[in-house]
Amino acid sequence: MKNYRENNNPEDEKLSAMLDSKQSQAMRNLMQSMPEETVSLQWRSALNERLLSLAPTKKKLSAAMVGLRALVGVALASAVCLVVFVKSDSGKKAAISVVDPSTFASALISEHRQSVVSSEIAGPGIVDGETEKTATQDSDNDDPDTDSL
């Protein structure tokens, strides 16, 4: 008790003043005069049994139920996969059977010819090192219009 009184902190002084007040002394005396009761182990045991009886009980699932649930889950997943693949396969077969092979071949050839023509018009594109050559050539140009760029 002397340690907190030896500090010169204003908050500690307020606290010590509150602890030394008449109301605090009266409460301290009242608490010290009360008899100390210990709870018996028998009473604690009875309380624990009563709490266990009031608590909701969890039903344990048997191994057969767990296996059955897993089996049902696998069966449902298989059924969904079967439906998805059967519907997607039937749509592909119908689309392929409608297309005439000669029409498909002529469309493929015309698409190839168009891509060749467009690549001839566009050219090969930028060649490696081409951008560096144009950058050095542009820096040698003393055009006043490009200085602001």
N, C-alpha and C positions, 0 to 999 in steps of 0.2 A: 504494500500500500504506500510505502514511503517513496517508491520509485516515481510514481506519477506526480507526486507533490514536489519532488525536487526539480522537475523540469520547469523552465520559465516560459513555456509556451502559453499564450493567452487562452487558447482553446482548452488546454489541460487545466488551467485555473478555473475556467467556467465549469468543466466537468467535475472537478473536485468540490467546487462550491455546491453543485447540484447533489453530489453524493453525500455531502456533509449536512444537507438540509434536514430539518426536523421530520419532514414527510418521508424522506428516504430512510432515516433512522428508524422511524416507526414501522415501515414496511419490512425492513431487515429484521427487526425484533419479532414481528408477527410471523415471518417465514421461519425463523429459527425456533420459535416456540411450537410450531406444528409438529405433530408426531409423524415419523417417517414410516410409511406402510410399505411392506414388501409384498409383491404379488406371488402367490403360491404357484408351484409348478402344476398342481392339479387343476387350478383355475385356468391357467394358460392352456393346458391340454384340452380341457372342455371347450374353451373358446376356439381353438384350432379345429376341433372336430365339428363344431357348429358351423364355422366358416366353410369348411370343406363340403358339408352337406348342402349349404346354400349356393355354392359355386356351381355354375353350369358344367355338366360333365361332357367331355368330348367322346364321341363314338369312335372306336377304333375300327378301321377298315380292314377287312380280312384280305389275305393275299389273293384270294379268288376274285374279290371285287376289284382290286387294283388291276389284276390281269385282264378282267373283263372290260374295264374302262379303257385300257390301252388297246385292246383288240377292237373295240368300237371306234376309237379314234383312228386307227389304221384303216379300218374298213371305210370310214367316211372320207378320208384323204384319198384312198384308192378310187372311190366312186367319183369324186370331183375330178381327179386326173383323167379318168376314163371318159367322162363327159366332155371335158375340154379337148382332149386329143381326138375323139371321134368326130366332134363337130368341126375341128380345124382340118382334119384329113378329108372330110367329105366336101368341104368348100374348095380345097385345092384340086381335088379330082375333077370337080365340075368345071373349074376355070381352065384346066389343062385340056380337058376333052373338047371344049368349045373352040379353042384356037386351032386353026388350020395350019399344018406344018409349012406349006408353001408360002402362006401369008406371013408367018413368023420369020422365015428365012429371008424373004424380000424386005421386011421391015428392018431386020438386023443388018443387011447389006447396005441399005440406004442410010442408016444411022452411022455406019462406019465411013461411008463416002462423005457424009456431011462433016464428021469430025476431022477427016483428012483435009478437006477444003478449008475448014476454019483454022487448022493448025498451020497451013501454008500461008493463009492471009495474015495471021497474027505473028508468025515467025517463031524462032526458037525461044524468044524471051531474052532476059538479061544474061549475058555470059559472065562468068567469074572474072573479076578484075575490070570489067567495063565501067562500073560506077566509079572506081578510083581514077581511071583515066579521064573521065569527064569532069571529075571534081578538080583535078590539077589543071586541066585546060581552062575551066571556068575561072579559077583563081588568077590566071595570067591575063584574063580579059579585064581591061580597065574601063569598062562601061559604067558611066555615072548612074545609070538607071538601076543596076544590080547592086550598087553599094549600099542601098538602104535595106536590102534583104539580108 
